[in-house]
Amino acid sequence: MAIPAIDEAVTRDAGARAEPAPFGSIEWVVREGDPNGAEQSVALAVFDPGSSNAEHIHPNCEEIVFVLDGEMEHTLGVESTILRRGDLILVPRDAAHRIINHGPGPCRMLIVFSSPDRQFVPTGG
C-alpha cells in the first residue's frame, strides 16, 4: 500500500462542518471514500438535551462511542447505563442499541465504526 501525501491524510478543523441531525448534529470526519482509502468511519456527534436516536443495529461493523462532554443513557440489548465524559462503550456487530440524552446540556461524542460503509438498520424497538 502506498503512503498518501501528508496533506491527503490530514483532516483539518474536524467538527467545524457538522450537519443538522434529528438528535442534534453530526459530522462524518471519515467515511467511505473520504479520505481516500479509509477503512473505518468516524463521526463527531452532538445529542441535544431530550433527544435520542432510534434503536438500531450495525450488521457489518462494531461501534465505539467515546463521550467527550455531557452525559447520556446508552442502551445495549435490554440493559442500559449512564455514560459521562471520559466513558467509552464498545457495541458489538448486530447488537441493538441507542443513545438518549436525559442530561441538562448537550452530549458530545466521538463515534468510530470498524467499517467505512457503516450500515444502520432500525430495529423498531
C-alpha positions as CSV (number, residue, x, y, z in Angstrom):
1,M,0.0,0.0,0.0
2,A,1.3,3.4,-0.9
3,I,1.6,6.0,1.8
4,P,-0.5,9.1,0.8
5,A,0.9,12.6,0.9
6,I,0.5,14.1,4.3
7,D,-2.0,16.7,3.2
8,E,-4.2,13.9,1.8
9,A,-4.1,12.1,5.2
10,V,-5.0,15.1,7.4
11,T,-8.5,16.5,8.0
12,R,-8.3,20.0,9.4
13,D,-10.7,21.5,11.8
14,A,-12.7,18.3,12.3
15,G,-16.1,19.1,13.8
16,A,-16.5,22.5,12.0
17,R,-18.7,21.1,9.3
18,A,-21.4,19.5,11.4
19,E,-24.7,19.0,9.8
20,P,-28.1,19.0,11.5
21,A,-29.5,15.7,12.6
22,P,-32.8,14.7,14.2
23,F,-31.0,14.4,17.6
24,G,-28.7,17.4,17.2
25,S,-25.7,17.4,14.8
26,I,-23.2,15.1,13.3
27,E,-20.0,15.4,11.2
28,W,-18.6,12.4,9.4
29,V,-14.9,13.2,9.5
30,V,-14.0,9.8,8.0
31,R,-16.2,7.6,5.8
32,E,-16.0,5.5,2.7
33,G,-14.0,7.4,0.1
34,D,-13.3,10.4,2.4
35,P,-10.4,10.4,2.8
36,N,-9.5,8.0,0.0
37,G,-8.7,4.5,1.3
38,A,-10.3,4.9,4.7
39,E,-11.1,1.6,6.4
40,Q,-13.2,3.0,9.2
41,S,-15.9,5.6,9.8
42,V,-15.5,8.3,12.4
43,A,-18.1,10.9,13.4
44,L,-18.3,13.8,15.9
45,A,-21.9,13.9,17.2
46,V,-23.8,16.2,19.5
47,F,-27.1,15.0,21.1
48,D,-29.2,17.8,22.3
49,P,-31.0,17.6,25.7
50,G,-34.1,15.4,25.5
51,S,-33.0,13.9,22.1
52,S,-32.3,10.3,21.1
53,N,-31.7,8.2,18.0
54,A,-33.8,5.1,17.0
55,E,-32.8,1.7,18.4
56,H,-30.7,0.1,15.7
57,I,-28.0,-2.4,14.8
58,H,-24.9,-2.3,12.5
59,P,-24.8,-5.7,10.8
60,N,-21.4,-5.1,9.2
61,C,-19.3,-3.4,12.0
62,E,-18.7,-2.8,15.6
63,E,-19.1,0.7,17.1
64,I,-17.2,2.6,19.7
65,V,-18.7,5.6,21.4
66,F,-16.4,7.9,23.5
67,V,-18.1,10.7,25.5
68,L,-16.2,14.0,25.1
69,D,-18.7,16.2,27.2
70,G,-22.0,15.8,28.9
71,E,-23.8,12.6,29.7
72,M,-26.2,10.1,28.1
73,E,-28.1,6.9,28.6
74,H,-26.8,4.2,26.3
75,T,-28.8,1.0,25.8
76,L,-27.3,-2.2,24.7
77,G,-29.8,-5.0,24.2
78,V,-32.1,-4.9,27.2
79,E,-29.7,-3.2,29.5
80,S,-28.8,0.5,29.9
81,T,-26.2,2.6,31.6
82,I,-25.3,6.3,32.0
83,L,-22.1,7.4,30.2
84,R,-20.3,10.6,31.1
85,R,-17.2,12.5,29.9
86,G,-14.3,10.0,29.5
87,D,-16.5,6.9,29.3
88,L,-16.4,4.6,26.3
89,I,-18.7,1.8,25.2
90,L,-18.0,-0.9,22.7
91,V,-21.1,-2.0,20.8
92,P,-20.6,-5.4,19.0
93,R,-21.8,-6.0,15.5
94,D,-25.6,-6.8,15.4
95,A,-26.2,-5.6,18.9
96,A,-29.4,-3.5,19.3
97,H,-28.5,-0.1,20.9
98,R,-29.4,3.6,21.2
99,I,-28.4,6.8,22.8
100,I,-30.8,9.0,24.9
101,N,-29.7,12.4,26.3
102,H,-31.6,12.9,29.6
103,G,-28.9,15.4,30.7
104,P,-29.4,19.1,31.2
105,G,-27.0,20.0,28.3
106,P,-25.7,18.7,25.0
107,C,-23.7,15.5,24.9
108,R,-20.7,15.5,22.5
109,M,-19.2,12.2,21.5
110,L,-16.7,10.6,19.1
111,I,-18.1,7.6,17.3
112,V,-15.9,5.1,15.5
113,F,-17.1,2.2,13.3
114,S,-14.9,-0.6,12.1
115,S,-16.1,-0.3,8.5
116,P,-16.0,2.7,6.1
117,D,-19.5,1.9,4.9
118,R,-21.3,1.5,8.2
119,Q,-24.8,0.0,7.8
120,F,-27.7,1.4,10.0
121,V,-30.7,-0.9,10.4
122,P,-33.6,0.3,12.7
123,T,-34.9,-2.5,15.0
124,G,-38.3,-0.9,15.7
125,G,-37.6,-1.3,19.4
